[in-house]
Amino acid sequence: MVLKFEFEGELENKFRETAMKKFGYAKGSLQKASKEALSDWVHQQSTKIPKVEDPFKLVEGILSHLKGKKTSVQLQHEAVNLWTKKYS
């Protein structure tokens, strides 16, 4: 899988420098550092966010007061906003 990211210049330079120092000045250093960084971030976040068996049950009823007032896409956005506020 390929993921592309854009970073501000200073962060990118620090990331490249640190990756090269740790993994060497060869091809693949940035990939190894990216995998490590993303893996660490996912592990860190997984301890904060509860496991969800059925995401529909989480929002069932929470958005019922908006039924007929918003489109399905707007309801999706509202559910995301509620989830973000609760777990951020």
N, C-alpha and C positions, 0 to 999 in steps of 0.2 A: 504494500500500500504506500502511496505517496501522499504526504501532507506538506502543504506549503504555508509558511508563516512570514509575516512582515514584522520586524522589530525596529525600534528607534536605533539610530546608529551606534550610540554608546553601549546599549545592551547587547547588540549584535557583536560588536568588537570584543566586549568582555567575554561573551560566550565562546566566540571563536578562539580567543587567546587561552581561556581556561581549558577548552576541549583539546587544543593542541598540546598544552603542557601535560595534561593527564594521559592522553591517548597517543601522543606522538604527532609529528608533523608529516603525516602520511594520509593517503586517501582513506576515508572511512572514519576519521576522527570525529567529525561533526555528527555523523550518523550514530556512532556509539554514544556520544554525549547526549544527543537528543533522546535516544532510547532510555538512557539512564534517568534523564531529567523527567521525561513523561511518566516513566514507571514509578519514580519516587512521588511525583505529584498525585498520580492515581491512587497509590497506596495511602498517602496522607489523607486524601479526600474521602476515600472509602471508609475510613474510621469515623468521619463526621456525618456522613449521610446514611440514613438507615436503609437497609435492604428492602426493596419494594417487590412484593409478590404480584400484586395486581394494581397497577397505577390508576386504573379507572375507579377503583373503590376509594382511593384517596380523595378524589375530587367529586365523587358522587354526592350530590346534595349541596355542596359548597357553592356551586354556581347556579343553582336552581332559580334563584331570585332574578337571574339575568335571562332566563329562557324567553325567547321571542323578542328580546330587546337587542340582542347582538347576533352577529353571524357566527358560524362555527369557527371560523378563523379567529375572530375576536375573542371567543370563549377559550380557545387554545392559548392565546396570548395572556388572557387573564389567569388561566391555570398556571402558566409558567411564572407569572409575576407572583402569585401566591406562594408557589413552591420556593422561589428564589428568596422571598422575604423570610420564609420560615427557616430555611437551612443555610443562609449566608451569614 
